[in-house]
């Protein structure tokens, strides 16, 4: 059964892969800046609710399995590589589905950015720290933001597809 989406185009899968690659470059560039300038836990206040601070996450989202003893590094690396492979395959299979392709490109770029960290450092470098009244949201990075945006686009793509009856 063919997958339909709300917005279609003649876009090649290479466009989506280039977007993913640009996201990886932007993510890694920001992390190199943070690692080169700040020690672990160091940073600066940008506003009264936002800081730039170097944090290491050895787990997954919200530090899930962060203290699992080290095996999680390779588990999450393998999971990220496998997910990247599936996303590349899906992009090749459905290159003309604009919102779907954009979503996968962002998720792919974010996943690869975080996989690179796990391979190079053994943890993911996070640095965006939002807080209010002494409560801090878990720190994150550009790769995490790309994954979140991509996931939101996937949900929107599916909602639009269901509304159209496909």
Secondary structure, 3 states (H helix, E strand, C coil): CCCCCCCECCCCHHHHHHHHHHHHHHHHHHHHHHHHHCCCCCEEECCCCEEEEEEEECCCHHHCCCCCCCHHHHHHHHHHHHHHHHHHHHHHHCCCEHHHHHHHHHHHHHHHHHHHHHHHHCCEEEEEEEEECCEECCCECHHHHHHHHHHHHHHHHHHHHHHHCC
